[in-house]
Amino acid sequence: MEDIIRQLLEKLGEDPNREGLRKTPARVKKSYAFLTEGYRQDPVKIISDAVFSDKYDEMVIVKDIPFYSLCEHHLLPFYGSAHVAYLPNKKLVGISKIARMVELFARRLQVQERMTQQIAEAIQSVLKPKGVAVVVQAQHLCMQMRGVQKHNASVVTSAMLGGFRSNQATREEFMTLIKG
């Protein structure tokens, strides 16, 4: 990877041997390894280690989960926050694992729509809850720094499964709670 980064610097018209760029290929390699570590993690294993039985049957929400990801089209960052809820079905999961799900899928080359769906489906597959809801709001630097250059535009995506999809009152309660 370091050789490729050196070649990229040259193609951009830079000298990869100048003082400020000598260590850049190694830094970029390390950075991309960190920013894509979600490929090397198993979402089922992360959640499964923290599932426990309980009678609680009301909505569980973890909101305002910050994340950073890379747009797969331009390799530029997009960032924002995710709101995740589920309707327990005799099983709960440690709340930090929900934040870890967001982080895991954000640490891949992504499109926001897919990331939103992947978070919901991973929670659904392990917990088998009565429903899962995910709303993600993000700023995309590929849209702000280049292309249309719309600096204040944000993108909102949602995935609603089970009771959140079939029951409008449940969906509205979730939406109200994440706004408040």
N, C-alpha and C positions, 0 to 999 in steps of 0.2 A: 504494500500500500504506500509506503514511503516513496518508492520510486515513482509511482503514479502521481503523487502529490508534487514531487519535484518537476515532473513533466508538465503538470498542470500550471505550475508557477511559470515555467518557461513559456508555455503557450500563451499565458496572460501577458507576456512581455517582461517578466521579472527575472532577476538573477537569484536562483535559489541558494547561491553561495554567499550572498551578501550577509552582513552581520545579523540583521534583523530577521532574516528568513532561514538561517542555517538549521535551526531546530524546529522550524514549522512543520515539516513532514512528520516528524515523530509526534509533535503535539496534536496534529490533525488526526493521525492514526489513533492516538489515545482517546481523543474527543469522540470520534465516531464509534469506537468500541463502547464507550459509556452511553452515548446517545442511542445506540441500537441494542442494548443489553436485553431488551424484551424478547428478542429472538432466542435467547439462551435460557429462558425461564419457562416453567410449565405452570400455566394458570390453574390447572386442576390441582396440582400439588400444593400450590400456595394457599388456595382456599381450603382444601380438604384437611389440612393440618389444624384448622381452627373451627371446625363445625361441631356444634354440641346441641343436644336435645333440650327443648324448653317449650312451655305452654304458651309463651307470649305470641299473640296473633295480630297485633296492630302493626301498622307501617313502620319500617325502620328506614331512616334517611341519613345518609352522610352527604352533606352539601359543601359547596365551595372547596372542592378538592383541586388544588392548583396542579397544572401539568405543563410540560413542554414537549413538543414533538417535532418531527421533520416531515415536511410535505414531500411525498414521493415524486412529485412532478418536477420540483425545482431544487430539492434538498435544502430548502430554507425553512426556518422555524415557524411553527404556529404554536400559540400558547393560550391558555385560558383556564377555565375551571369546569369541573364536572360535578353533577348532582346525581346521586345514585340512591335508589330506594328499592326495597323488596317487601313483599307481604309473606311473612314466615308461614311455613307449613310444618310445624313441630320441630324445626331446626333453625338455629341462629348461627351466625358466623361472627368471629371477632371483627369489630368494626375497622380495625387497621387493615384487614385483608381486602376490604372494599377499596380503600385508597391504593393498596398495592395493585389491584386489578387495573385501576386507571393508569398507574405508573407503568405497569408491564406493557399494556397495549400502546401507550404513548411512546414508549422507547423502541419503536419500530418505524420504518418508513411508512407513512400513513396518509390516508385521506380521512378527514374528520368523520364523515358518514360511516365508514367501515369501523373506525375505532369505537364509535358510539355503540354500534351493533355488537361488536366483539365483547365489549364489557358486559352488556346485558346477557348475551348468550352464555358467557363463561359462568356468570352467577347462576343463571337458570339451570345449566347442566349439572352443577354440583349440588346446589341447595334444594332444587326442585320446589321452589316457593310457589305461592299462589299467583305471584306476579313480580315483574321486575320493571323498573323505569330508570332510564338514563337520559339526562339532558346535558349537553356539552355546549358551552359558548366559548368561542375562540377568536383571536386576532391572527390573521395570516400575513406574514411578512412578504410572501410571494405576491400578495395582492396590494400591499402597502408600499413596498420598495421598488417594484417594477410593474410592468403591465399597466393596469388601470390606475394605480397609485391612489387608492381610496383609503386614506389614513385612519378614519374613524369607523370603517365598516367592520362589523363582526358577523360571524356565522354561528347559527344556533341549529343544532341537530338533536333529534330525540329517537329513542327506541323504547317502545312500550310493549311489554309481553304479558300474557295472562290477564289478571284482573285489572291491570292498568290500561290494557287495550279494550277489554270488553265492558268495563264499568266506568262511565263518564264521571261519576261522582268521585271515585277513587283517583282517577287521573287529575281532576280539578283540585282535590285536596292536596295531592303531591305538588302541583304547580303553585298553589297558594303558599304552601309551606316553604318551598325553595325561594320564593320571592321575598318572604317576610323576614 
